[in-house]
């Protein structure tokens, strides 16, 4: 997964971010181990929470494309 890819939570990640919640990868950490900073949003596009997650916590929902528009 890459920066700006849209991901979906595979499980409940906090008291606000539940399984199937959608978010965008805003930063990738490679050390000390691979992790993603993800901004999770609600149905209205408002930020719910910003979390650092492990790769196994999320699945790719939509790949970011610079040429989309």
WOCORBEL-V953194 format. One record per backbone hydrogen bond with DSSP energy under -1.0 kcal/mol. CO is the residue of the C=O (numbers start at 1). NH is the residue of the N-H. If there is no record, write none. Layout:
[[CO;NH] [CO;NH]]
This chain:
[[2;5] [5;25] [6;61] [6;62] [7;23] [8;59] [9;20] [17;13] [17;14] [18;21] [21;9] [22;41] [23;7] [24;39] [25;4] [27;37] [29;35] [35;29] [36;53] [37;26] [37;27] [38;51] [39;24] [40;48] [40;49] [42;45] [46;42] [49;40] [51;38] [53;36] [54;57] [55;58] [57;10] [59;8] [62;6] [65;68]]
